[in-house]
Amino acid sequence: MVKHEAEGKMNTFDREVRPTARDAIIKTCIAMDRFSAPPTPTAYTRGAYTRGLAALDGGDLDAAIAEFTAAIADDPKDTFSYIRRGRAYEKKG
């Protein structure tokens, strides 16, 4: 008897709650712009970003950190500069 009652409640949960929760999650992700492609570096920060990449590839980690920091100051929403600066700090130890 208890098992059938529990199964009935679970079926009600599946039918009524899960779709509502799923819809709420989708609406939240859309509102937070989670479904769009990641941004690319802007033309304004490309100079500092490119110099940072060259310094990182050349092993000049201090220069790379400085260039990526300059790119971040120019465009704080440019995620690539944060990622590369973190990589430079990681290599530096």
PDB file of N, CA, C and O in Angstrom:
ATOM      1  N   MET A   1       0.827  -1.192   0.000  1.00  0.00           N
ATOM      2  CA  MET A   1       0.000   0.000   0.000  1.00  0.00           C
ATOM      3  C   MET A   1       0.877   1.263   0.000  1.00  0.00           C
ATOM      4  O   MET A   1       0.625   2.190  -0.770  1.00  0.00           O
ATOM      5  N   VAL A   2       1.896   1.300   0.855  1.00  0.00           N
ATOM      6  CA  VAL A   2       2.758   2.468   0.956  1.00  0.00           C
ATOM      7  C   VAL A   2       3.538   2.670  -0.347  1.00  0.00           C
ATOM      8  O   VAL A   2       3.718   3.798  -0.807  1.00  0.00           O
ATOM      9  N   LYS A   3       3.999   1.554  -0.936  1.00  0.00           N
ATOM     10  CA  LYS A   3       4.764   1.643  -2.168  1.00  0.00           C
ATOM     11  C   LYS A   3       3.928   2.268  -3.285  1.00  0.00           C
ATOM     12  O   LYS A   3       4.415   3.133  -4.012  1.00  0.00           O
ATOM     13  N   HIS A   4       2.682   1.838  -3.425  1.00  0.00           N
ATOM     14  CA  HIS A   4       1.820   2.388  -4.466  1.00  0.00           C
ATOM     15  C   HIS A   4       1.521   3.864  -4.224  1.00  0.00           C
ATOM     16  O   HIS A   4       1.415   4.646  -5.168  1.00  0.00           O
ATOM     17  N   GLU A   5       1.387   4.235  -2.960  1.00  0.00           N
ATOM     18  CA  GLU A   5       1.141   5.638  -2.622  1.00  0.00           C
ATOM     19  C   GLU A   5       2.357   6.497  -2.992  1.00  0.00           C
ATOM     20  O   GLU A   5       2.217   7.594  -3.532  1.00  0.00           O
ATOM     21  N   ALA A   6       3.553   5.974  -2.689  1.00  0.00           N
ATOM     22  CA  ALA A   6       4.773   6.699  -3.014  1.00  0.00           C
ATOM     23  C   ALA A   6       4.942   6.825  -4.529  1.00  0.00           C
ATOM     24  O   ALA A   6       5.339   7.880  -5.024  1.00  0.00           O
ATOM     25  N   GLU A   7       4.643   5.762  -5.257  1.00  0.00           N
ATOM     26  CA  GLU A   7       4.738   5.810  -6.710  1.00  0.00           C
ATOM     27  C   GLU A   7       3.763   6.823  -7.293  1.00  0.00           C
ATOM     28  O   GLU A   7       4.086   7.520  -8.255  1.00  0.00           O
ATOM     29  N   GLY A   8       2.595   6.902  -6.723  1.00  0.00           N
ATOM     30  CA  GLY A   8       1.602   7.877  -7.177  1.00  0.00           C
ATOM     31  C   GLY A   8       2.086   9.300  -6.971  1.00  0.00           C
ATOM     32  O   GLY A   8       1.904  10.159  -7.833  1.00  0.00           O
ATOM     33  N   LYS A   9       2.702   9.542  -5.825  1.00  0.00           N
ATOM     34  CA  LYS A   9       3.231  10.881  -5.554  1.00  0.00           C
ATOM     35  C   LYS A   9       4.388  11.205  -6.495  1.00  0.00           C
ATOM     36  O   LYS A   9       4.525  12.342  -6.947  1.00  0.00           O
ATOM     37  N   MET A  10       5.213  10.214  -6.788  1.00  0.00           N
ATOM     38  CA  MET A  10       6.340  10.439  -7.686  1.00  0.00           C
ATOM     39  C   MET A  10       5.835  10.734  -9.093  1.00  0.00           C
ATOM     40  O   MET A  10       6.378  11.604  -9.775  1.00  0.00           O
ATOM     41  N   ASN A  11       4.799  10.018  -9.536  1.00  0.00           N
ATOM     42  CA  ASN A  11       4.241  10.285 -10.856  1.00  0.00           C
ATOM     43  C   ASN A  11       3.664  11.697 -10.923  1.00  0.00           C
ATOM     44  O   ASN A  11       3.790  12.371 -11.946  1.00  0.00           O
ATOM     45  N   THR A  12       3.039  12.140  -9.854  1.00  0.00           N
ATOM     46  CA  THR A  12       2.518  13.501  -9.789  1.00  0.00           C
ATOM     47  C   THR A  12       3.678  14.494  -9.862  1.00  0.00           C
ATOM     48  O   THR A  12       3.589  15.508 -10.554  1.00  0.00           O
ATOM     49  N   PHE A  13       4.753  14.202  -9.153  1.00  0.00           N
ATOM     50  CA  PHE A  13       5.942  15.062  -9.184  1.00  0.00           C
ATOM     51  C   PHE A  13       6.480  15.151 -10.609  1.00  0.00           C
ATOM     52  O   PHE A  13       6.773  16.243 -11.097  1.00  0.00           O
ATOM     53  N   ASP A  14       6.609  14.003 -11.278  1.00  0.00           N
ATOM     54  CA  ASP A  14       7.132  13.978 -12.647  1.00  0.00           C
ATOM     55  C   ASP A  14       6.244  14.783 -13.598  1.00  0.00           C
ATOM     56  O   ASP A  14       6.745  15.503 -14.461  1.00  0.00           O
ATOM     57  N   ARG A  15       4.933  14.658 -13.436  1.00  0.00           N
ATOM     58  CA  ARG A  15       3.998  15.328 -14.342  1.00  0.00           C
ATOM     59  C   ARG A  15       3.862  16.815 -14.061  1.00  0.00           C
ATOM     60  O   ARG A  15       3.740  17.607 -14.995  1.00  0.00           O
ATOM     61  N   GLU A  16       3.882  17.210 -12.795  1.00  0.00           N
ATOM     62  CA  GLU A  16       3.536  18.583 -12.444  1.00  0.00           C
ATOM     63  C   GLU A  16       4.737  19.455 -12.081  1.00  0.00           C
ATOM     64  O   GLU A  16       4.776  20.623 -12.467  1.00  0.00           O
ATOM     65  N   VAL A  17       5.700  18.929 -11.363  1.00  0.00           N
ATOM     66  CA  VAL A  17       6.786  19.763 -10.850  1.00  0.00           C
ATOM     67  C   VAL A  17       7.951  19.835 -11.821  1.00  0.00           C
ATOM     68  O   VAL A  17       8.463  20.923 -12.085  1.00  0.00           O
ATOM     69  N   ARG A  18       8.373  18.721 -12.351  1.00  0.00           N
ATOM     70  CA  ARG A  18       9.559  18.719 -13.217  1.00  0.00           C
ATOM     71  C   ARG A  18       9.431  19.625 -14.430  1.00  0.00           C
ATOM     72  O   ARG A  18      10.367  20.376 -14.704  1.00  0.00           O
ATOM     73  N   PRO A  19       8.325  19.600 -15.178  1.00  0.00           N
ATOM     74  CA  PRO A  19       8.237  20.521 -16.322  1.00  0.00           C
ATOM     75  C   PRO A  19       8.308  21.991 -15.892  1.00  0.00           C
ATOM     76  O   PRO A  19       8.921  22.811 -16.575  1.00  0.00           O
ATOM     77  N   THR A  20       7.689  22.314 -14.776  1.00  0.00           N
ATOM     78  CA  THR A  20       7.722  23.688 -14.274  1.00  0.00           C
ATOM     79  C   THR A  20       9.140  24.078 -13.892  1.00  0.00           C
ATOM     80  O   THR A  20       9.596  25.175 -14.215  1.00  0.00           O
ATOM     81  N   ALA A  21       9.834  23.189 -13.209  1.00  0.00           N
ATOM     82  CA  ALA A  21      11.221  23.464 -12.821  1.00  0.00           C
ATOM     83  C   ALA A  21      12.102  23.587 -14.050  1.00  0.00           C
ATOM     84  O   ALA A  21      12.955  24.473 -14.111  1.00  0.00           O
ATOM     85  N   ARG A  22      11.914  22.723 -15.020  1.00  0.00           N
ATOM     86  CA  ARG A  22      12.698  22.779 -16.251  1.00  0.00           C
ATOM     87  C   ARG A  22      12.469  24.105 -16.972  1.00  0.00           C
ATOM     88  O   ARG A  22      13.423  24.735 -17.430  1.00  0.00           O
ATOM     89  N   ASP A  23      11.215  24.529 -17.074  1.00  0.00           N
ATOM     90  CA  ASP A  23      10.902  25.797 -17.725  1.00  0.00           C
ATOM     91  C   ASP A  23      11.541  26.969 -16.988  1.00  0.00           C
ATOM     92  O   ASP A  23      12.036  27.905 -17.616  1.00  0.00           O
ATOM     93  N   ALA A  24      11.532  26.922 -15.663  1.00  0.00           N
ATOM     94  CA  ALA A  24      12.140  27.994 -14.870  1.00  0.00           C
ATOM     95  C   ALA A  24      13.648  28.047 -15.099  1.00  0.00           C
ATOM     96  O   ALA A  24      14.220  29.132 -15.194  1.00  0.00           O
ATOM     97  N   ILE A  25      14.285  26.902 -15.187  1.00  0.00           N
ATOM     98  CA  ILE A  25      15.731  26.855 -15.437  1.00  0.00           C
ATOM     99  C   ILE A  25      16.050  27.416 -16.818  1.00  0.00           C
ATOM    100  O   ILE A  25      16.996  28.190 -16.968  1.00  0.00           O
ATOM    101  N   ILE A  26      15.285  27.041 -17.808  1.00  0.00           N
ATOM    102  CA  ILE A  26      15.507  27.535 -19.163  1.00  0.00           C
ATOM    103  C   ILE A  26      15.321  29.044 -19.222  1.00  0.00           C
ATOM    104  O   ILE A  26      16.127  29.743 -19.836  1.00  0.00           O
ATOM    105  N   LYS A  27      14.265  29.552 -18.590  1.00  0.00           N
ATOM    106  CA  LYS A  27      14.029  31.001 -18.581  1.00  0.00           C
ATOM    107  C   LYS A  27      15.164  31.731 -17.878  1.00  0.00           C
ATOM    108  O   LYS A  27      15.577  32.804 -18.318  1.00  0.00           O
ATOM    109  N   THR A  28      15.670  31.162 -16.795  1.00  0.00           N
ATOM    110  CA  THR A  28      16.781  31.785 -16.072  1.00  0.00           C
ATOM    111  C   THR A  28      18.033  31.818 -16.933  1.00  0.00           C
ATOM    112  O   THR A  28      18.729  32.833 -16.979  1.00  0.00           O
ATOM    113  N   CYS A  29      18.324  30.718 -17.613  1.00  0.00           N
ATOM    114  CA  CYS A  29      19.514  30.666 -18.471  1.00  0.00           C
ATOM    115  C   CYS A  29      19.399  31.653 -19.628  1.00  0.00           C
ATOM    116  O   CYS A  29      20.385  32.289 -20.000  1.00  0.00           O
ATOM    117  N   ILE A  30      18.216  31.784 -20.191  1.00  0.00           N
ATOM    118  CA  ILE A  30      18.016  32.749 -21.269  1.00  0.00           C
ATOM    119  C   ILE A  30      18.205  34.162 -20.742  1.00  0.00           C
ATOM    120  O   ILE A  30      18.842  34.991 -21.392  1.00  0.00           O
ATOM    121  N   ALA A  31      17.650  34.440 -19.562  1.00  0.00           N
ATOM    122  CA  ALA A  31      17.789  35.774 -18.969  1.00  0.00           C
ATOM    123  C   ALA A  31      19.246  36.092 -18.650  1.00  0.00           C
ATOM    124  O   ALA A  31      19.663  37.246 -18.746  1.00  0.00           O
ATOM    125  N   MET A  32      20.018  35.081 -18.272  1.00  0.00           N
ATOM    126  CA  MET A  32      21.424  35.294 -17.935  1.00  0.00           C
ATOM    127  C   MET A  32      22.319  35.211 -19.176  1.00  0.00           C
ATOM    128  O   MET A  32      23.540  35.329 -19.072  1.00  0.00           O
ATOM    129  N   ASP A  33      21.711  35.007 -20.346  1.00  0.00           N
ATOM    130  CA  ASP A  33      22.435  34.932 -21.602  1.00  0.00           C
ATOM    131  C   ASP A  33      23.440  33.785 -21.595  1.00  0.00           C
ATOM    132  O   ASP A  33      24.566  33.936 -22.070  1.00  0.00           O
ATOM    133  N   ARG A  34      23.032  32.644 -21.058  1.00  0.00           N
ATOM    134  CA  ARG A  34      23.905  31.480 -20.971  1.00  0.00           C
ATOM    135  C   ARG A  34      23.995  30.700 -22.273  1.00  0.00           C
ATOM    136  O   ARG A  34      24.877  29.854 -22.422  1.00  0.00           O
ATOM    137  N   PHE A  35      23.098  30.969 -23.221  1.00  0.00           N
ATOM    138  CA  PHE A  35      23.073  30.182 -24.436  1.00  0.00           C
ATOM    139  C   PHE A  35      23.821  30.830 -25.590  1.00  0.00           C
ATOM    140  O   PHE A  35      23.930  30.231 -26.660  1.00  0.00           O
ATOM    141  N   SER A  36      24.335  32.026 -25.402  1.00  0.00           N
ATOM    142  CA  SER A  36      25.027  32.697 -26.501  1.00  0.00           C
ATOM    143  C   SER A  36      26.494  32.272 -26.529  1.00  0.00           C
ATOM    144  O   SER A  36      27.028  31.762 -25.544  1.00  0.00           O
ATOM    145  N   ALA A  37      27.121  32.491 -27.660  1.00  0.00           N
ATOM    146  CA  ALA A  37      28.524  32.118 -27.831  1.00  0.00           C
ATOM    147  C   ALA A  37      29.409  33.020 -26.971  1.00  0.00           C
ATOM    148  O   ALA A  37      29.043  34.164 -26.704  1.00  0.00           O
ATOM    149  N   PRO A  38      30.566  32.522 -26.534  1.00  0.00           N
ATOM    150  CA  PRO A  38      31.456  33.368 -25.740  1.00  0.00           C
ATOM    151  C   PRO A  38      31.975  34.534 -26.575  1.00  0.00           C
ATOM    152  O   PRO A  38      32.126  34.404 -27.790  1.00  0.00           O
ATOM    153  N   PRO A  39      32.244  35.655 -25.946  1.00  0.00           N
ATOM    154  CA  PRO A  39      32.697  36.819 -26.700  1.00  0.00           C
ATOM    155  C   PRO A  39      34.119  36.631 -27.222  1.00  0.00           C
ATOM    156  O   PRO A  39      34.911  35.877 -26.656  1.00  0.00           O
ATOM    157  N   THR A  40      34.417  37.320 -28.293  1.00  0.00           N
ATOM    158  CA  THR A  40      35.781  37.314 -28.824  1.00  0.00           C
ATOM    159  C   THR A  40      36.451  38.630 -28.430  1.00  0.00           C
ATOM    160  O   THR A  40      35.756  39.604 -28.141  1.00  0.00           O
ATOM    161  N   PRO A  41      37.759  38.680 -28.413  1.00  0.00           N
ATOM    162  CA  PRO A  41      38.423  39.933 -28.056  1.00  0.00           C
ATOM    163  C   PRO A  41      38.009  41.054 -29.001  1.00  0.00           C
ATOM    164  O   PRO A  41      37.893  40.847 -30.209  1.00  0.00           O
ATOM    165  N   THR A  42      37.791  42.223 -28.454  1.00  0.00           N
ATOM    166  CA  THR A  42      37.388  43.356 -29.275  1.00  0.00           C
ATOM    167  C   THR A  42      38.603  43.940 -29.983  1.00  0.00           C
ATOM    168  O   THR A  42      39.742  43.685 -29.590  1.00  0.00           O
ATOM    169  N   ALA A  43      38.357  44.720 -31.024  1.00  0.00           N
ATOM    170  CA  ALA A  43      39.451  45.332 -31.775  1.00  0.00           C
ATOM    171  C   ALA A  43      40.238  46.297 -30.891  1.00  0.00           C
ATOM    172  O   ALA A  43      41.446  46.462 -31.063  1.00  0.00           O
ATOM    173  N   TYR A  44      39.551  46.927 -29.951  1.00  0.00           N
ATOM    174  CA  TYR A  44      40.197  47.895 -29.074  1.00  0.00           C
ATOM    175  C   TYR A  44      41.265  47.241 -28.201  1.00  0.00           C
ATOM    176  O   TYR A  44      42.328  47.820 -27.980  1.00  0.00           O
ATOM    177  N   THR A  45      40.987  46.051 -27.710  1.00  0.00           N
ATOM    178  CA  THR A  45      41.943  45.375 -26.826  1.00  0.00           C
ATOM    179  C   THR A  45      42.858  44.414 -27.568  1.00  0.00           C
ATOM    180  O   THR A  45      43.755  43.826 -26.962  1.00  0.00           O
ATOM    181  N   ARG A  46      42.653  44.246 -28.843  1.00  0.00           N
ATOM    182  CA  ARG A  46      43.423  43.249 -29.588  1.00  0.00           C
ATOM    183  C   ARG A  46      44.921  43.530 -29.548  1.00  0.00           C
ATOM    184  O   ARG A  46      45.717  42.592 -29.545  1.00  0.00           O
ATOM    185  N   GLY A  47      45.323  44.799 -29.519  1.00  0.00           N
ATOM    186  CA  GLY A  47      46.754  45.121 -29.489  1.00  0.00           C
ATOM    187  C   GLY A  47      47.417  44.598 -28.227  1.00  0.00           C
ATOM    188  O   GLY A  47      48.413  43.878 -28.300  1.00  0.00           O
ATOM    189  N   ALA A  48      46.875  44.952 -27.076  1.00  0.00           N
ATOM    190  CA  ALA A  48      47.448  44.489 -25.812  1.00  0.00           C
ATOM    191  C   ALA A  48      47.308  42.973 -25.691  1.00  0.00           C
ATOM    192  O   ALA A  48      48.213  42.295 -25.204  1.00  0.00           O
ATOM    193  N   TYR A  49      46.181  42.456 -26.132  1.00  0.00           N
ATOM    194  CA  TYR A  49      45.945  41.019 -26.066  1.00  0.00           C
ATOM    195  C   TYR A  49      46.949  40.268 -26.949  1.00  0.00           C
ATOM    196  O   TYR A  49      47.513  39.259 -26.527  1.00  0.00           O
ATOM    197  N   THR A  50      47.170  40.758 -28.168  1.00  0.00           N
ATOM    198  CA  THR A  50      48.102  40.126 -29.094  1.00  0.00           C
ATOM    199  C   THR A  50      49.528  40.191 -28.567  1.00  0.00           C
ATOM    200  O   THR A  50      50.280  39.220 -28.649  1.00  0.00           O
ATOM    201  N   ARG A  51      49.889  41.352 -28.025  1.00  0.00           N
ATOM    202  CA  ARG A  51      51.232  41.471 -27.425  1.00  0.00           C
ATOM    203  C   ARG A  51      51.380  40.519 -26.242  1.00  0.00           C
ATOM    204  O   ARG A  51      52.444  39.935 -26.037  1.00  0.00           O
ATOM    205  N   GLY A  52      50.319  40.367 -25.474  1.00  0.00           N
ATOM    206  CA  GLY A  52      50.345  39.425 -24.348  1.00  0.00           C
ATOM    207  C   GLY A  52      50.529  37.993 -24.814  1.00  0.00           C
ATOM    208  O   GLY A  52      51.285  37.228 -24.215  1.00  0.00           O
ATOM    209  N   LEU A  53      49.829  37.630 -25.894  1.00  0.00           N
ATOM    210  CA  LEU A  53      49.992  36.278 -26.446  1.00  0.00           C
ATOM    211  C   LEU A  53      51.416  36.040 -26.928  1.00  0.00           C
ATOM    212  O   LEU A  53      51.994  34.978 -26.694  1.00  0.00           O
ATOM    213  N   ALA A  54      51.979  37.047 -27.608  1.00  0.00           N
ATOM    214  CA  ALA A  54      53.353  36.909 -28.102  1.00  0.00           C
ATOM    215  C   ALA A  54      54.331  36.761 -26.934  1.00  0.00           C
ATOM    216  O   ALA A  54      55.256  35.952 -26.992  1.00  0.00           O
ATOM    217  N   ALA A  55      54.122  37.536 -25.889  1.00  0.00           N
ATOM    218  CA  ALA A  55      55.005  37.439 -24.719  1.00  0.00           C
ATOM    219  C   ALA A  55      54.830  36.093 -24.018  1.00  0.00           C
ATOM    220  O   ALA A  55      55.803  35.498 -23.556  1.00  0.00           O
ATOM    221  N   LEU A  56      53.601  35.622 -23.943  1.00  0.00           N
ATOM    222  CA  LEU A  56      53.336  34.323 -23.311  1.00  0.00           C
ATOM    223  C   LEU A  56      53.987  33.194 -24.107  1.00  0.00           C
ATOM    224  O   LEU A  56      54.605  32.295 -23.537  1.00  0.00           O
ATOM    225  N   ASP A  57      53.842  33.252 -25.418  1.00  0.00           N
ATOM    226  CA  ASP A  57      54.459  32.232 -26.277  1.00  0.00           C
ATOM    227  C   ASP A  57      55.978  32.303 -26.224  1.00  0.00           C
ATOM    228  O   ASP A  57      56.651  31.280 -26.346  1.00  0.00           O
ATOM    229  N   GLY A  58      56.529  33.515 -26.042  1.00  0.00           N
ATOM    230  CA  GLY A  58      57.976  33.693 -25.973  1.00  0.00           C
ATOM    231  C   GLY A  58      58.567  33.413 -24.603  1.00  0.00           C
ATOM    232  O   GLY A  58      59.787  33.423 -24.438  1.00  0.00           O
ATOM    233  N   GLY A  59      57.715  33.166 -23.625  1.00  0.00           N
ATOM    234  CA  GLY A  59      58.193  32.839 -22.289  1.00  0.00           C
ATOM    235  C   GLY A  59      58.440  34.046 -21.392  1.00  0.00           C
ATOM    236  O   GLY A  59      58.912  33.886 -20.267  1.00  0.00           O
ATOM    237  N   ASP A  60      58.130  35.250 -21.868  1.00  0.00           N
ATOM    238  CA  ASP A  60      58.284  36.461 -21.053  1.00  0.00           C
ATOM    239  C   ASP A  60      56.998  36.657 -20.253  1.00  0.00           C
ATOM    240  O   ASP A  60      56.112  37.416 -20.647  1.00  0.00           O
ATOM    241  N   LEU A  61      56.917  35.966 -19.134  1.00  0.00           N
ATOM    242  CA  LEU A  61      55.677  35.905 -18.377  1.00  0.00           C
ATOM    243  C   LEU A  61      55.308  37.230 -17.730  1.00  0.00           C
ATOM    244  O   LEU A  61      54.128  37.573 -17.671  1.00  0.00           O
ATOM    245  N   ASP A  62      56.280  37.976 -17.248  1.00  0.00           N
ATOM    246  CA  ASP A  62      55.976  39.274 -16.635  1.00  0.00           C
ATOM    247  C   ASP A  62      55.385  40.242 -17.656  1.00  0.00           C
ATOM    248  O   ASP A  62      54.431  40.960 -17.356  1.00  0.00           O
ATOM    249  N   ALA A  63      55.949  40.260 -18.857  1.00  0.00           N
ATOM    250  CA  ALA A  63      55.406  41.123 -19.914  1.00  0.00           C
ATOM    251  C   ALA A  63      54.012  40.662 -20.314  1.00  0.00           C
ATOM    252  O   ALA A  63      53.132  41.488 -20.560  1.00  0.00           O
ATOM    253  N   ALA A  64      53.803  39.353 -20.380  1.00  0.00           N
ATOM    254  CA  ALA A  64      52.491  38.820 -20.737  1.00  0.00           C
ATOM    255  C   ALA A  64      51.451  39.242 -19.702  1.00  0.00           C
ATOM    256  O   ALA A  64      50.351  39.665 -20.057  1.00  0.00           O
ATOM    257  N   ILE A  65      51.800  39.128 -18.433  1.00  0.00           N
ATOM    258  CA  ILE A  65      50.874  39.527 -17.360  1.00  0.00           C
ATOM    259  C   ILE A  65      50.550  41.012 -17.480  1.00  0.00           C
ATOM    260  O   ILE A  65      49.392  41.404 -17.329  1.00  0.00           O
ATOM    261  N   ALA A  66      51.552  41.840 -17.747  1.00  0.00           N
ATOM    262  CA  ALA A  66      51.329  43.286 -17.882  1.00  0.00           C
ATOM    263  C   ALA A  66      50.426  43.601 -19.077  1.00  0.00           C
ATOM    264  O   ALA A  66      49.541  44.450 -18.973  1.00  0.00           O
ATOM    265  N   GLU A  67      50.640  42.930 -20.202  1.00  0.00           N
ATOM    266  CA  GLU A  67      49.827  43.188 -21.392  1.00  0.00           C
ATOM    267  C   GLU A  67      48.385  42.735 -21.196  1.00  0.00           C
ATOM    268  O   GLU A  67      47.449  43.441 -21.572  1.00  0.00           O
ATOM    269  N   PHE A  68      48.210  41.561 -20.609  1.00  0.00           N
ATOM    270  CA  PHE A  68      46.847  41.089 -20.369  1.00  0.00           C
ATOM    271  C   PHE A  68      46.136  41.972 -19.343  1.00  0.00           C
ATOM    272  O   PHE A  68      44.928  42.185 -19.444  1.00  0.00           O
ATOM    273  N   THR A  69      46.866  42.479 -18.371  1.00  0.00           N
ATOM    274  CA  THR A  69      46.278  43.404 -17.399  1.00  0.00           C
ATOM    275  C   THR A  69      45.850  44.689 -18.100  1.00  0.00           C
ATOM    276  O   THR A  69      44.794  45.239 -17.788  1.00  0.00           O
ATOM    277  N   ALA A  70      46.653  45.173 -19.039  1.00  0.00           N
ATOM    278  CA  ALA A  70      46.287  46.367 -19.817  1.00  0.00           C
ATOM    279  C   ALA A  70      45.039  46.095 -20.661  1.00  0.00           C
ATOM    280  O   ALA A  70      44.160  46.950 -20.770  1.00  0.00           O
ATOM    281  N   ALA A  71      44.966  44.912 -21.251  1.00  0.00           N
ATOM    282  CA  ALA A  71      43.788  44.550 -22.053  1.00  0.00           C
ATOM    283  C   ALA A  71      42.543  44.478 -21.173  1.00  0.00           C
ATOM    284  O   ALA A  71      41.460  44.880 -21.598  1.00  0.00           O
ATOM    285  N   ILE A  72      42.691  43.972 -19.956  1.00  0.00           N
ATOM    286  CA  ILE A  72      41.565  43.902 -19.022  1.00  0.00           C
ATOM    287  C   ILE A  72      41.123  45.299 -18.617  1.00  0.00           C
ATOM    288  O   ILE A  72      39.926  45.563 -18.504  1.00  0.00           O
ATOM    289  N   ALA A  73      42.080  46.197 -18.396  1.00  0.00           N
ATOM    290  CA  ALA A  73      41.735  47.583 -18.028  1.00  0.00           C
ATOM    291  C   ALA A  73      40.972  48.260 -19.168  1.00  0.00           C
ATOM    292  O   ALA A  73      40.062  49.053 -18.922  1.00  0.00           O
ATOM    293  N   ASP A  74      41.339  47.950 -20.412  1.00  0.00           N
ATOM    294  CA  ASP A  74      40.649  48.530 -21.568  1.00  0.00           C
ATOM    295  C   ASP A  74      39.244  47.972 -21.732  1.00  0.00           C
ATOM    296  O   ASP A  74      38.316  48.708 -22.065  1.00  0.00           O
ATOM    297  N   ASP A  75      39.087  46.678 -21.500  1.00  0.00           N
ATOM    298  CA  ASP A  75      37.782  46.024 -21.675  1.00  0.00           C
ATOM    299  C   ASP A  75      37.606  44.949 -20.600  1.00  0.00           C
ATOM    300  O   ASP A  75      37.995  43.800 -20.810  1.00  0.00           O
ATOM    301  N   PRO A  76      37.024  45.307 -19.452  1.00  0.00           N
ATOM    302  CA  PRO A  76      36.873  44.353 -18.349  1.00  0.00           C
ATOM    303  C   PRO A  76      35.973  43.149 -18.670  1.00  0.00           C
ATOM    304  O   PRO A  76      36.008  42.149 -17.953  1.00  0.00           O
ATOM    305  N   LYS A  77      35.175  43.236 -19.730  1.00  0.00           N
ATOM    306  CA  LYS A  77      34.290  42.118 -20.087  1.00  0.00           C
ATOM    307  C   LYS A  77      34.951  41.119 -21.028  1.00  0.00           C
ATOM    308  O   LYS A  77      34.342  40.111 -21.385  1.00  0.00           O
ATOM    309  N   ASP A  78      36.180  41.386 -21.430  1.00  0.00           N
ATOM    310  CA  ASP A  78      36.908  40.492 -22.339  1.00  0.00           C
ATOM    311  C   ASP A  78      37.458  39.311 -21.544  1.00  0.00           C
ATOM    312  O   ASP A  78      38.503  39.421 -20.902  1.00  0.00           O
ATOM    313  N   THR A  79      36.760  38.192 -21.589  1.00  0.00           N
ATOM    314  CA  THR A  79      37.126  37.033 -20.774  1.00  0.00           C
ATOM    315  C   THR A  79      38.445  36.398 -21.198  1.00  0.00           C
ATOM    316  O   THR A  79      39.134  35.792 -20.377  1.00  0.00           O
ATOM    317  N   PHE A  80      38.799  36.531 -22.463  1.00  0.00           N
ATOM    318  CA  PHE A  80      40.022  35.893 -22.942  1.00  0.00           C
ATOM    319  C   PHE A  80      41.267  36.459 -22.255  1.00  0.00           C
ATOM    320  O   PHE A  80      42.216  35.727 -21.975  1.00  0.00           O
ATOM    321  N   SER A  81      41.254  37.763 -21.989  1.00  0.00           N
ATOM    322  CA  SER A  81      42.400  38.377 -21.315  1.00  0.00           C
ATOM    323  C   SER A  81      42.572  37.828 -19.907  1.00  0.00           C
ATOM    324  O   SER A  81      43.697  37.601 -19.463  1.00  0.00           O
ATOM    325  N   TYR A  82      41.467  37.613 -19.203  1.00  0.00           N
ATOM    326  CA  TYR A  82      41.531  37.026 -17.862  1.00  0.00           C
ATOM    327  C   TYR A  82      42.089  35.602 -17.917  1.00  0.00           C
ATOM    328  O   TYR A  82      42.921  35.208 -17.100  1.00  0.00           O
ATOM    329  N   ILE A  83      41.612  34.853 -18.892  1.00  0.00           N
ATOM    330  CA  ILE A  83      42.048  33.453 -19.016  1.00  0.00           C
ATOM    331  C   ILE A  83      43.548  33.379 -19.305  1.00  0.00           C
ATOM    332  O   ILE A  83      44.273  32.609 -18.675  1.00  0.00           O
ATOM    333  N   ARG A  84      44.006  34.187 -20.264  1.00  0.00           N
ATOM    334  CA  ARG A  84      45.427  34.156 -20.624  1.00  0.00           C
ATOM    335  C   ARG A  84      46.306  34.698 -19.503  1.00  0.00           C
ATOM    336  O   ARG A  84      47.402  34.188 -19.270  1.00  0.00           O
ATOM    337  N   ARG A  85      45.827  35.739 -18.800  1.00  0.00           N
ATOM    338  CA  ARG A  85      46.619  36.246 -17.676  1.00  0.00           C
ATOM    339  C   ARG A  85      46.728  35.171 -16.588  1.00  0.00           C
ATOM    340  O   ARG A  85      47.785  35.003 -15.978  1.00  0.00           O
ATOM    341  N   GLY A  86      45.650  34.459 -16.353  1.00  0.00           N
ATOM    342  CA  GLY A  86      45.700  33.354 -15.398  1.00  0.00           C
ATOM    343  C   GLY A  86      46.680  32.280 -15.828  1.00  0.00           C
ATOM    344  O   GLY A  86      47.390  31.710 -15.000  1.00  0.00           O
ATOM    345  N   ARG A  87      46.717  32.007 -17.118  1.00  0.00           N
ATOM    346  CA  ARG A  87      47.666  31.012 -17.654  1.00  0.00           C
ATOM    347  C   ARG A  87      49.113  31.486 -17.436  1.00  0.00           C
ATOM    348  O   ARG A  87      49.991  30.685 -17.115  1.00  0.00           O
ATOM    349  N   ALA A  88      49.350  32.787 -17.614  1.00  0.00           N
ATOM    350  CA  ALA A  88      50.694  33.333 -17.386  1.00  0.00           C
ATOM    351  C   ALA A  88      51.080  33.207 -15.927  1.00  0.00           C
ATOM    352  O   ALA A  88      52.204  32.821 -15.603  1.00  0.00           O
ATOM    353  N   TYR A  89      50.140  33.537 -15.042  1.00  0.00           N
ATOM    354  CA  TYR A  89      50.427  33.380 -13.596  1.00  0.00           C
ATOM    355  C   TYR A  89      50.682  31.915 -13.246  1.00  0.00           C
ATOM    356  O   TYR A  89      51.547  31.605 -12.427  1.00  0.00           O
ATOM    357  N   GLU A  90      49.921  31.021 -13.872  1.00  0.00           N
ATOM    358  CA  GLU A  90      50.079  29.589 -13.624  1.00  0.00           C
ATOM    359  C   GLU A  90      51.482  29.123 -14.061  1.00  0.00           C
ATOM    360  O   GLU A  90      52.148  28.389 -13.331  1.00  0.00           O
ATOM    361  N   LYS A  91      51.919  29.548 -15.240  1.00  0.00           N
ATOM    362  CA  LYS A  91      53.251  29.174 -15.717  1.00  0.00           C
ATOM    363  C   LYS A  91      54.355  29.757 -14.855  1.00  0.00           C
ATOM    364  O   LYS A  91      55.396  29.137 -14.635  1.00  0.00           O
ATOM    365  N   LYS A  92      54.100  30.978 -14.366  1.00  0.00           N
ATOM    366  CA  LYS A  92      55.094  31.649 -13.536  1.00  0.00           C
ATOM    367  C   LYS A  92      55.259  30.940 -12.198  1.00  0.00           C
ATOM    368  O   LYS A  92      56.348  30.931 -11.623  1.00  0.00           O
ATOM    369  N   GLY A  93      54.199  30.360 -11.718  1.00  0.00           N
ATOM    370  CA  GLY A  93      54.266  29.585 -10.474  1.00  0.00           C
ATOM    371  C   GLY A  93      53.967  30.303  -9.233  1.00  0.00           C
ATOM    372  O   GLY A  93      54.005  29.711  -8.154  1.00  0.00           O
TER     373      GLY A  93
END
